[in-house]
Amino acid sequence: MFLKSADVDREEHGVASATQKGTILLVEDEERVREVVELTLSLSGYHVLSAAGALEALEIIESYGDTIHLMVTDFAMPHMNGADLASRLKRVRPEAKVLCISGFPRQDVQDFHARNGRRELEFMQKPFTPEELELKVHELLDE
């Protein structure tokens, strides 16, 4: 598991639809990590659109009829990495912000972006606590 969180039971918290502070597209190919991050963001009051990978995320990006305020995406995924997915998101939804999460060190991810002519992305290294994630998301959406 990539989060410092203890096991979290979704039913125990009765998460369905919290008071919405904004819409977040979560893209994470590891199911357990996706569940914990989705629960954390939902409990924090965000509407979460969850995708198990880049291809599913692209469908949501194209078809979702409302604003996507932030995409939280894993960096290393099958079919497309988080940086390429962020570029695709920005073409369709330029106002959306992006937070890249990864088990790779920050410098490796930033070096990858620089080699490919991309600007630096907001980044959080796994593992992180739900509180750290909530703080980072709040910080990004309040900019």
Protein Blocks (a to p, Z undefined) as FASTA:
>chain_A
ZZfbdcddfklnopabdcdfbdcddddfblklmmmmmmmmmmnopacdddfbfklmmmmm
mmmmbdcfbdcddfbdghiafklmmmmmmmmmmmbccddddfbdfklmmmmmmmnopacd
ddddddddfklmmmmmmmmmmZZ
